Amino acid sequence: MALSGGADRGSHSMDKSITLPPDEIFRNLENAKRFAIDIGGSLTKLAYYSTVQHKVAKVRSFDHKAKETDGDPLYEISVQEEITARLHFIKFENAYIETCLDFIKDHLVNTETKVIKATGGGAHKFKDLIEKKLKLKVDKEDEMTCLIKGCNFVLKNIPHEAFVYARHADSEFRFQNTHPDIFPYLLINIGSGVSIVKVESEDKFERIGGSSIGGGTFWGLGALLTKTKRFDELLQLASKGQHTNVDMLVKDIYGGAYGSLGLTGDLIASSFGKSATTDKEFSKEDMAKSLLHMISNDIGQLACLYAKLHNLTRVYFGGFFIRGHPVTMHTITYSINFFTKGEVQALFLRHEGYLGAIGAFLKGAEEDNPNQYSWGENYAGSSGLMSVSPELNPVQRARSGTFDMLEMDRLERQLVNLPLLQDPTSYIPDTVDLTEDALSRDYWLFCFEDALDGVRLRG
């Protein structure tokens, strides 16, 4: 018996992402220092490090004796140049591996580059091609070791990296604060297939299970059913579909709920069950939605069974299958809550698809001792929870494939919670989406413009 979160209640819009114009997709390449690559079954993920020079405004007093009418001392603003270490992430479809390597060769390989850190199955499959194309030695790193190293790093260093998704709550995304005590946990890494890893410490972890039904299954079956070849386009189709047109529900069999077993009428009894009993044609959107539910439910139930078996209450989901997609996160969360009665928590990661690339990068950057720093997301160059590619013309799209970009800045001191908060772990910022709320956007722009003179003159 499969399950879902009930009948569709209308599609939910995804959080708006910050996108950049095409000519700013790959930034700060001239200062790139080091890079690493993670090649999976379907996608190639790239992490590269650069230094970024930017201007910082600092306030300093220039006349403590001078007073304005309110009695405050006058200040002046000085603008200084500072250099920030920044970590960038990009992804390519493996169909464009040659394009990816051309990009690396043109922008990241310099006279100091001798070795490229590589992980994932493709590090073996494409080793000869990489070395021939880049004229570099490929230093292969263990895939699982890099995956866990990257996951531990983001959980400990990235503020609000993990979040709980509650589709019908006032705040859909409830972000978790960083905490040094992250162990033990279960990582469900959903790439082309699924790996399930129990993590007990920095160096102690074990792959305890897996499944061949993962992101590659959704992509492959989705392409066969809809003739749509691109993963993100399949997700878009699914967001517009009604799975109840294709799936057979409990009420389709019993005429209502199955009360003695605690099954509501809206639960899925058989994925794609209605296709066997009718000759009608189903829409691409409905088939994509049904397929997404089927695979998400399967992964969610599998995660529940392993979490209960190993007495773990925290389950993180990584890999590029989810991509911040509301239907996927809702289905997985509902599945885990249903089977564990709320005893196990489903947590999603903002840098979900880059864990292996981050781990491989850290392996090659130990001399930088990155663990002594804190890291924060550079929002001006990040794509938010759901990556939305800038609109490209067909030639650009064919050459680049799909890509993603996130950026993280290295901070010189540890970030801490505001000490005045009574309970920092339960604090949820009261935020609004200024791309959607025109009145709020106009108000905050007015406040910003109105305060400029005061900021310039005073502290």
C-alpha positions in Angstrom: 0.0 0.0 0.0 1.5 3.3 -1.1 0.5 6.6 0.5 0.4 10.3 -0.3 -0.4 13.4 1.5 -4.0 13.2 0.4 -5.7 14.6 -2.7 -4.1 17.6 -4.5 -5.0 20.9 -2.9 -3.7 23.0 -5.7 -0.1 23.6 -6.7 2.1 25.8 -4.5 4.4 28.3 -6.0 8.1 27.8 -5.3 10.2 30.3 -3.4 11.5 32.9 -5.8 15.1 32.4 -6.5 17.7 35.1 -7.1 18.9 34.6 -10.6 21.7 36.4 -12.5 22.0 37.5 -16.1 23.7 35.0 -18.4 27.0 36.9 -18.5 27.3 36.7 -14.7 26.7 33.0 -14.3 30.3 32.1 -13.8 32.0 34.8 -11.7 35.4 35.5 -10.2 37.1 33.0 -12.5 40.2 35.1 -12.9 41.0 34.6 -9.2 40.1 30.9 -9.0 42.7 29.1 -6.8 41.5 25.5 -6.5 38.7 23.3 -7.7 37.3 19.8 -7.3 34.7 17.7 -9.3 32.1 15.2 -8.4 30.8 13.2 -11.4 27.7 11.1 -10.6 25.6 8.9 -12.9 23.7 11.9 -14.4 25.2 15.2 -13.2 28.7 16.7 -12.9 29.1 19.0 -9.9 32.0 21.5 -9.7 33.3 23.4 -6.7 35.9 26.1 -7.1 37.5 28.6 -4.7 38.4 32.2 -5.5 39.2 35.4 -3.8 36.8 38.3 -4.3 37.7 42.0 -3.9 34.8 44.1 -2.8 34.2 47.5 -1.1 33.1 47.7 2.5 31.7 50.8 4.1 33.1 51.5 7.6 31.9 54.3 9.9 34.5 56.4 11.8 34.2 59.5 13.8 35.9 62.7 12.4 34.8 65.3 14.9 33.5 64.2 18.4 33.1 67.9 19.4 30.8 68.7 16.5 27.2 68.2 17.5 24.0 68.1 15.5 20.8 69.4 16.9 20.0 66.1 18.6 23.4 66.1 20.3 25.0 63.1 18.5 28.6 63.3 17.3 29.1 63.5 13.5 30.6 60.5 11.7 31.9 59.9 8.2 31.9 56.8 6.1 35.1 55.4 4.8 35.1 52.9 2.0 37.8 50.2 2.0 38.7 47.4 -0.2 38.6 43.9 1.3 39.3 40.5 0.0 36.9 37.6 0.7 37.4 33.9 0.1 34.4 32.5 -1.8 33.4 29.0 -2.7 31.4 28.6 -5.9 29.3 25.7 -7.2 28.1 24.8 -10.7 26.5 21.7 -12.1 26.4 20.3 -15.7 24.5 17.3 -17.1 26.8 14.5 -17.9 25.7 14.7 -21.5 27.7 17.9 -21.6 30.8 16.5 -19.9 33.0 17.9 -22.8 31.5 21.3 -22.3 32.2 21.0 -18.5 35.8 20.1 -19.2 36.2 22.9 -21.7 35.0 25.3 -19.1 37.5 24.0 -16.5 40.3 24.1 -19.0 39.5 27.7 -20.1 38.9 29.2 -16.7 40.3 27.1 -13.8 43.5 25.4 -15.0 46.5 27.6 -14.5 50.3 27.1 -14.2 50.0 26.1 -10.6 47.4 23.4 -11.2 48.9 20.0 -11.3 46.2 17.7 -9.9 42.4 17.7 -9.9 40.5 16.2 -7.0 37.7 14.0 -8.4 35.0 11.8 -6.8 31.9 9.9 -7.8 31.6 7.0 -10.3 32.5 9.3 -13.2 35.9 10.0 -11.7 36.7 6.4 -12.8 34.6 6.4 -15.9 36.0 9.7 -17.3 39.5 9.6 -15.8 41.3 9.2 -19.2 39.1 11.9 -20.8 39.8 14.3 -18.0 43.5 13.8 -18.0 43.7 14.1 -21.8 41.5 17.2 -22.0 43.0 19.1 -19.0 46.5 17.7 -19.0 46.2 17.2 -15.3 46.5 14.2 -13.1 43.2 12.9 -11.7 43.4 12.2 -7.9 40.4 10.0 -7.2 38.8 10.3 -3.8 36.4 7.8 -2.3 32.9 8.9 -3.1 31.3 8.0 0.3 34.1 9.6 2.3 33.7 12.9 0.3 29.9 12.8 0.6 30.0 12.5 4.4 32.9 15.0 4.8 30.8 17.5 2.7 27.7 16.8 4.7 29.4 17.2 8.1 31.0 20.4 6.9 27.7 22.1 5.8 25.8 21.0 8.9 28.5 22.5 11.2 29.4 25.6 9.2 26.5 26.9 7.1 23.9 28.9 9.0 20.4 27.5 8.4 21.7 24.7 6.1 19.1 22.2 7.1 15.4 22.8 7.2 12.1 21.1 7.8 9.4 21.5 5.2 5.8 21.9 6.3 3.7 22.5 3.2 0.5 23.8 4.8 2.0 25.6 7.7 2.3 29.4 8.0 6.1 29.1 7.6 6.7 26.4 5.0 10.5 26.3 5.6 11.7 26.0 9.2 15.4 26.4 9.2 17.6 24.7 11.8 20.4 26.5 13.5 24.0 25.2 13.3 25.0 23.0 16.2 28.3 21.3 17.0 26.5 18.1 18.1 25.2 16.8 14.8 25.8 13.1 15.3 24.4 10.5 14.9 22.2 10.9 11.8 21.0 9.1 8.7 21.9 10.5 5.3 19.7 9.5 2.3 21.6 10.6 -0.7 19.3 10.6 -3.8 21.3 10.8 -7.0 20.6 8.5 -10.0 20.1 5.8 -7.3 19.8 6.0 -3.5 22.5 5.5 -0.9 21.6 5.2 2.8 24.5 6.1 5.2 24.5 5.9 9.0 26.9 8.6 10.3 28.1 8.4 13.9 31.1 10.8 13.9 33.5 12.7 11.6 35.3 9.5 10.6 32.8 6.7 11.5 30.1 6.0 9.0 28.6 3.0 7.1 26.5 2.6 4.0 23.7 0.4 5.4 21.5 0.2 2.4 20.3 1.7 -0.9 17.9 1.4 -3.8 18.1 1.5 -7.6 14.9 3.6 -7.6 16.1 7.2 -7.4 16.5 10.4 -9.4 17.6 8.5 -12.5 14.4 6.4 -12.3 12.3 9.5 -12.3 14.3 11.1 -15.1 14.3 7.9 -17.2 10.7 6.8 -16.7 9.6 10.4 -17.0 11.3 10.8 -20.3 9.6 7.6 -21.6 6.2 8.7 -20.4 6.2 12.3 -21.4 9.0 12.5 -24.1 10.5 15.3 -21.9 14.2 14.9 -21.7 15.2 17.5 -19.1 14.9 16.8 -15.4 13.8 20.3 -14.3 11.1 20.4 -17.0 9.8 17.1 -15.6 9.6 18.7 -12.2 7.7 21.7 -13.8 5.3 19.2 -15.4 4.7 17.5 -12.1 4.0 20.8 -10.3 1.0 21.3 -12.7 -0.4 17.7 -12.6 -3.1 15.9 -10.6 -1.9 12.5 -9.5 -5.4 11.4 -8.6 -6.3 11.2 -12.3 -3.7 8.4 -12.7 -3.3 6.8 -9.2 -5.8 4.5 -7.7 -6.8 5.7 -4.3 -8.2 3.8 -1.3 -11.6 5.3 -1.9 -11.5 4.1 -5.5 -11.5 0.6 -4.1 -13.5 0.8 -0.9 -15.8 3.8 -1.7 -14.2 5.6 1.2 -11.7 5.2 4.0 -10.5 1.8 5.3 -11.2 2.7 8.9 -10.1 -0.5 10.6 -6.6 -0.1 9.2 -6.4 3.7 9.7 -6.2 4.4 6.0 -8.0 7.5 4.7 -9.8 7.5 1.3 -7.2 9.9 -0.2 -4.2 7.6 0.2 -2.7 6.0 -2.9 -3.5 2.3 -3.1 -1.8 1.8 -6.4 0.5 4.1 -8.3 -0.6 4.4 -11.9 -3.5 2.0 -11.0 -6.1 3.8 -13.1 -4.1 3.3 -16.3 -4.9 -0.4 -16.2 -8.6 0.1 -16.0 -9.3 2.7 -18.7 -8.4 3.5 -22.2 -8.3 7.3 -21.7 -5.2 9.3 -22.4 -3.4 10.9 -19.4 -1.7 14.2 -19.6 2.0 14.6 -19.3 1.5 16.7 -16.2 -0.6 14.0 -14.4 1.8 11.2 -15.3 4.8 13.2 -14.1 3.0 14.0 -10.8 2.1 10.4 -10.2 5.7 9.3 -11.0 7.1 11.8 -8.6 4.7 10.7 -5.8 5.6 7.1 -6.4 9.3 7.5 -6.2 9.2 10.0 -3.3 6.9 7.7 -1.3 9.2 4.8 -1.9 12.3 6.7 -0.8 10.4 8.1 2.2 9.3 4.7 3.4 12.8 3.2 2.9 14.2 6.0 5.0 11.7 5.3 7.7 12.5 1.6 7.9 16.3 2.2 8.2 15.9 5.0 10.7 13.7 2.9 12.9 16.0 -0.1 12.5 19.1 1.9 13.7 17.2 4.0 16.3 18.0 7.3 14.5 15.6 10.3 14.7 17.3 12.7 12.3 17.2 11.9 8.6 18.9 14.3 6.1 18.2 14.1 2.4 21.0 15.0 -0.1 21.5 14.6 -3.8 20.1 16.5 -6.7 16.7 14.7 -6.8 14.8 17.0 -4.5 16.1 20.4 -5.7 13.8 22.3 -3.2 10.7 21.0 -5.1 7.7 21.4 -2.8 5.8 18.3 -3.9 8.9 16.1 -3.4 9.6 17.4 0.0 6.0 17.3 1.1 5.6 13.7 0.0 8.8 12.5 1.7 7.9 14.4 4.9 4.4 13.0 4.9 5.6 9.5 4.4 8.1 9.7 7.3 5.6 11.3 9.6 3.0 8.7 8.7 5.1 5.6 9.2 7.0 6.8 12.3 4.1 8.7 13.9 6.3 11.8 14.1 9.2 10.1 15.9 11.6 10.7 13.0 12.3 14.1 11.5 12.9 14.6 7.8 15.4 17.4 7.1 16.5 18.8 3.8 19.7 20.6 2.8 20.2 23.8 0.9 23.4 22.6 -0.7 21.9 19.1 -1.2 23.6 18.3 -4.5 27.1 19.5 -3.8 28.1 17.4 -0.7 30.5 15.2 -2.7 32.0 18.2 -4.5 32.5 20.0 -1.2 34.1 17.0 0.4 36.5 16.5 -2.5 37.4 20.2 -2.4 38.1 20.0 1.3 40.3 17.0 0.7 42.5 19.1 -1.5 42.4 22.3 0.6 43.6 21.1 4.0 46.4 23.6 4.0 43.7 26.3 4.2 42.4 24.8 7.4 38.8 25.7 6.5 37.4 24.4 9.8 38.7 27.4 11.7 36.3 29.6 9.8 32.6 30.0 9.6 30.8 30.1 6.2 27.8 32.0 5.1 25.8 32.0 1.9 26.4 34.9 -0.5 22.8 35.7 -1.3 23.6 38.1 -4.1 25.0 35.2 -6.1 22.9 32.3 -4.9 19.9 30.6 -6.4 18.0 30.0 -3.2 16.1 26.8 -2.4 15.0 26.0 -5.9 17.5 26.7 -8.7 16.0 28.4 -11.7 18.3 28.9 -14.6 18.4 32.2 -16.4 16.6 32.3 -19.7 19.0 31.3 -22.4 18.5 31.1 -26.1 18.5 27.6 -27.6 22.2 27.8 -28.7 23.4 28.9 -25.2 21.2 26.2 -23.6 22.5 23.5 -25.9 26.1 24.4 -25.2 25.8 24.8 -21.4 23.3 22.2 -20.5 21.5 22.9 -17.2 23.6 24.5 -14.5 23.2 25.7 -11.0 25.1 28.3 -9.0 25.5 28.8 -5.3 28.2 30.8 -3.5 29.5 30.7 0.1 31.7 33.4 1.7 34.3 32.4 4.3 33.8 34.5 7.4 36.6 35.5 9.7 34.7 34.7 12.9 32.1 32.3 14.1 28.5 33.3 13.6 26.4 33.3 16.8 22.8 33.7 17.6 21.5 37.0 18.7 22.0 36.9 22.5 18.8 38.8 23.2 16.7 36.0 21.8 15.0 34.0 24.6 15.0 30.8 22.6 17.2 31.0 19.5 16.4 27.4 18.3 12.7 28.2 17.9 13.1 31.7 16.4 11.6 32.1 12.9 12.3 35.4 11.2 9.2 37.3 10.1 10.1 37.7 6.4 8.3 38.7 3.3 9.0 38.0 -0.4 9.7 41.4 -1.8 9.4 40.0 -5.3 5.8 39.2 -4.6 4.7 41.9 -2.2 4.8 45.2 -4.1 3.6 47.3 -1.2 6.3 45.9 1.1 8.9 46.3 -1.6 8.0 50.0 -2.1 8.0 50.6 1.6 11.5 49.1 2.2 12.9 50.9 -0.8 11.5 54.1 0.5 13.1 53.4 4.0 16.4 52.6 2.4 16.5 55.7 0.3 15.3 57.9 3.1 18.1 56.6 5.4 21.0 57.0 3.0 22.0 60.5 4.1 21.9 59.5 7.8 24.0 56.4 7.2 26.6 58.4 5.3 26.9 61.1 8.0 26.3 59.2 11.3 26.9 55.9 13.0 
